[in-house]
Amino acid sequence: MTPEPSVLPKLWNLPEAIRNRLGREAGPQRAMLEDGHLLLILHQLPEPDELTRRAALFWRQPNGEWRSNLGGAPLGALQALLDAYHERLAGLEEAENKAASASEYHAVLEQLSPVVRSSRGLHRALQQARELLKSEHTLVNFRDLAAGAERNAELLLQDAQFGLNFTVAKQAEAQAATAKQMAVTAHRLNLLAALFLPLTALASIFGMEIHSQVRDTPANFWLICLAGVVIGAALSSLLMQRKP
């Protein structure tokens, strides 16, 4: 029967109790201890929209020797992994400080969200490893670095969300002010139209080639103009009582 594929390197001679708890995927970040063998299952620094979690495995043997699937010095690889988290957060913090629009804040949040989730699991796994193997003092420093990364990620997430909310609120306020100004302008135009509409209507009526009983005299002309002004003023007064 073909053995089930495992995320563990084939040459790692780990206890069956640990191997039986692992599948072909890394799963959540965690620590396991069996018969003096400590296995740290961590995730490499995630990229935006990355669906597959890339495993970063660290195995401490009972004799104190460390091994890693990342190559190079195992503890150096763990230190480099933690440094990568801090460097990514520093770059995102710089981008957050420069962000001035909602789209820029969204781009920061899109890159930051997977880092926040992964840093939480990283800290939790190293804290678990420290509790399982208290004799390994080097885990204390790594755990503290992971705690710092998680805290920085959480604070940066809050700052980015606050900046996004403030930017959206500011834009909404500016749009509301513009809409109010447009309403005021439209109201003024309505007042002007109400004032001159009666005059225009009367001028159109009496300018037609029809026979009427109104004689074409200067007195009648000014009476018609006065009637138009009075009607226009009345309409304007009614509109002014309605606030825009």
C-alpha positions as CSV (number, residue, x, y, z in Angstrom):
1,M,0.0,0.0,0.0
2,T,1.4,3.4,-1.0
3,P,2.0,5.6,2.0
4,E,0.0,8.8,2.3
5,P,2.0,11.9,1.1
6,S,3.1,14.1,4.0
7,V,4.3,17.6,4.3
8,L,7.4,16.3,6.2
9,P,10.6,15.7,4.4
10,K,11.1,12.0,3.7
11,L,14.5,11.8,5.5
12,W,13.2,13.2,8.8
13,N,13.0,10.4,11.3
14,L,10.2,11.7,13.5
15,P,8.0,9.6,15.8
16,E,5.0,8.0,14.3
17,A,2.8,9.9,16.8
18,I,3.8,13.1,15.1
19,R,3.7,11.8,11.5
20,N,0.2,10.4,12.1
21,R,-1.0,13.9,13.0
22,L,0.1,15.4,9.7
23,G,-1.3,15.3,6.2
24,R,-0.1,16.5,2.8
25,E,-0.8,20.2,3.7
26,A,0.8,22.2,6.5
27,G,-2.5,23.1,8.2
28,P,-2.6,25.7,11.0
29,Q,0.6,26.8,12.6
30,R,1.3,24.8,15.7
31,A,3.9,22.9,17.7
32,M,4.1,19.2,18.6
33,L,6.2,17.4,21.1
34,E,6.6,13.6,21.3
35,D,9.5,11.6,22.9
36,G,11.7,14.7,23.1
37,H,11.1,15.6,19.4
38,L,9.7,19.1,18.9
39,L,8.2,20.0,15.6
40,L,7.3,23.5,14.7
41,I,4.9,23.9,11.8
42,L,4.9,27.5,10.6
43,H,4.0,29.3,7.5
44,Q,6.3,31.3,5.2
45,L,5.4,34.9,4.7
46,P,2.2,35.0,2.7
47,E,1.7,37.0,-0.5
48,P,-1.5,38.8,-1.4
49,D,-4.1,36.5,-2.9
50,E,-2.0,33.4,-2.1
51,L,-4.3,30.5,-1.6
52,T,-1.7,27.8,-0.7
53,R,0.2,28.1,2.6
54,R,3.8,27.3,2.2
55,A,5.2,25.3,5.2
56,A,8.2,26.3,7.2
57,L,9.1,23.3,9.3
58,F,11.6,23.3,12.2
59,W,12.5,20.0,14.0
60,R,14.4,19.9,17.3
61,Q,15.8,16.5,18.1
62,P,16.2,15.2,21.6
63,N,20.0,15.9,21.4
64,G,19.3,19.6,20.8
65,E,20.1,19.6,17.1
66,W,17.7,21.6,14.9
67,R,16.8,20.9,11.3
68,S,14.6,22.9,8.8
69,N,13.1,22.3,5.4
70,L,14.1,25.9,4.4
71,G,17.8,25.0,4.0
72,G,20.8,26.6,5.6
73,A,21.3,26.9,9.4
74,P,17.9,26.0,10.9
75,L,17.8,28.6,13.7
76,G,19.1,31.2,11.2
77,A,16.3,30.3,8.8
78,L,13.8,30.8,11.7
79,Q,15.4,34.2,12.5
80,A,15.2,35.1,8.8
81,L,11.5,34.1,8.7
82,L,10.7,36.4,11.6
83,D,12.8,39.2,10.1
84,A,10.8,38.9,6.8
85,Y,7.6,39.5,8.8
86,H,9.1,42.7,10.4
87,E,10.4,43.9,7.0
88,R,7.1,43.4,5.3
89,L,5.3,45.3,8.1
90,A,7.8,48.1,7.9
91,G,7.1,48.5,4.2
92,L,3.4,48.4,4.6
93,E,3.6,51.0,7.4
94,E,5.5,53.3,5.0
95,A,2.8,52.7,2.4
96,E,0.1,53.4,4.9
97,N,1.7,56.7,5.9
98,K,1.8,57.8,2.3
99,A,-1.8,56.7,1.5
100,A,-4.1,59.6,0.7
101,S,-7.0,58.0,-1.0
102,A,-9.5,55.1,-0.4
103,S,-7.9,53.0,-3.1
104,E,-4.4,53.4,-1.6
105,Y,-5.7,52.4,1.8
106,H,-7.5,49.4,0.3
107,A,-4.3,48.3,-1.4
108,V,-2.4,48.4,2.0
109,L,-5.2,46.5,3.7
110,E,-5.3,43.9,1.0
111,Q,-1.6,43.1,1.5
112,L,-1.7,43.5,5.3
113,S,-4.7,41.1,6.1
114,P,-2.9,37.8,5.3
115,V,0.2,39.0,7.2
116,V,-1.9,39.8,10.3
117,R,-3.5,36.3,10.2
118,S,-0.2,34.6,9.7
119,S,1.5,36.6,12.5
120,R,-1.1,35.5,14.9
121,G,-0.6,31.9,14.2
122,L,3.2,32.4,14.3
123,H,3.1,33.8,17.7
124,R,0.7,31.2,19.0
125,A,2.8,28.3,17.6
126,L,6.0,29.7,19.2
127,Q,4.3,30.3,22.5
128,Q,3.0,26.7,22.4
129,A,6.5,25.4,21.6
130,R,7.9,27.4,24.5
131,E,5.4,25.8,26.9
132,L,6.0,22.3,25.6
133,L,9.8,22.6,25.8
134,K,10.8,25.1,28.5
135,S,14.4,23.9,28.5
136,E,15.0,25.4,25.0
137,H,15.7,29.0,26.0
138,T,16.2,30.1,22.3
139,L,12.5,29.8,21.8
140,V,11.9,32.7,24.2
141,N,13.6,35.2,21.8
142,F,11.8,33.8,18.8
143,R,8.5,34.0,20.6
144,D,9.1,37.6,21.6
145,L,9.9,38.5,18.1
146,A,6.8,36.9,16.9
147,A,4.8,38.7,19.6
148,G,6.3,42.0,18.3
149,A,5.3,41.2,14.8
150,E,1.8,40.3,15.8
151,R,1.4,43.6,17.8
152,N,2.8,45.7,14.9
153,A,0.5,44.0,12.5
154,E,-2.5,44.6,14.7
155,L,-1.7,48.3,15.2
156,L,-1.0,48.8,11.5
157,L,-4.3,47.2,10.7
158,Q,-6.1,49.5,13.0
159,D,-4.3,52.6,11.6
160,A,-5.1,51.6,8.0
161,Q,-8.8,50.9,8.8
162,F,-9.0,54.3,10.6
163,G,-7.3,56.0,7.7
164,L,-9.7,54.4,5.2
165,N,-12.8,55.3,7.3
166,F,-11.6,58.9,7.7
167,T,-10.9,59.2,4.0
168,V,-14.3,57.9,3.1
169,A,-16.0,60.1,5.6
170,K,-14.1,63.1,4.4
171,Q,-15.1,62.4,0.8
172,A,-18.7,61.9,1.8
173,E,-18.6,65.3,3.6
174,A,-17.1,67.0,0.6
175,Q,-19.8,65.5,-1.6
176,A,-22.5,66.6,0.8
177,A,-21.2,70.1,0.8
178,T,-21.1,70.1,-3.1
179,A,-24.6,68.8,-3.2
180,K,-25.8,71.5,-0.8
181,Q,-24.1,74.2,-2.9
182,M,-25.7,72.9,-6.0
183,A,-29.1,73.0,-4.3
184,V,-28.6,76.6,-3.3
185,T,-27.6,77.5,-6.8
186,A,-30.6,75.7,-8.3
187,H,-32.8,77.5,-5.8
188,R,-31.5,80.9,-6.9
189,L,-32.0,80.0,-10.5
190,N,-35.6,79.1,-9.7
191,L,-36.1,82.5,-8.0
192,L,-34.8,84.3,-11.2
193,A,-37.0,82.1,-13.4
194,A,-40.1,82.8,-11.2
195,L,-39.4,86.5,-11.3
196,F,-39.0,86.8,-15.1
197,L,-41.4,84.1,-16.2
198,P,-44.6,86.2,-15.9
199,L,-43.0,89.1,-17.8
200,T,-41.9,86.7,-20.5
201,A,-45.3,85.2,-20.8
202,L,-47.1,88.5,-21.0
203,A,-44.6,89.8,-23.5
204,S,-45.2,86.7,-25.7
205,I,-49.0,87.0,-25.4
206,F,-49.2,90.7,-26.2
207,G,-46.6,90.5,-28.8
208,M,-48.7,88.2,-31.0
209,E,-50.5,89.6,-34.1
210,I,-54.1,89.4,-32.6
211,H,-56.8,92.0,-32.1
212,S,-57.5,92.8,-28.4
213,Q,-59.4,95.4,-26.5
214,V,-56.2,96.6,-24.9
215,R,-55.1,99.8,-26.6
216,D,-51.5,100.2,-27.5
217,T,-50.7,103.2,-25.2
218,P,-47.7,103.9,-22.9
219,A,-49.9,103.6,-19.9
220,N,-51.1,100.1,-20.8
221,F,-47.6,99.1,-21.6
222,W,-46.4,100.0,-18.1
223,L,-49.5,98.5,-16.5
224,I,-48.7,95.1,-18.2
225,C,-45.1,95.4,-17.1
226,L,-46.2,96.2,-13.5
227,A,-48.6,93.2,-13.5
228,G,-45.8,90.9,-14.7
229,V,-43.4,92.2,-12.0
230,V,-46.1,91.8,-9.3
231,I,-46.9,88.2,-10.4
232,G,-43.1,87.4,-10.6
233,A,-42.5,88.9,-7.2
234,A,-45.3,86.9,-5.7
235,L,-44.0,83.6,-7.2
236,S,-40.5,84.5,-6.0
237,S,-41.8,85.2,-2.5
238,L,-43.4,81.8,-2.4
239,L,-40.2,80.1,-3.5
240,M,-38.1,81.9,-1.0
241,Q,-40.3,80.5,1.8
242,R,-39.1,77.1,0.8
243,K,-35.5,76.5,1.9
244,P,-33.2,74.6,-0.5
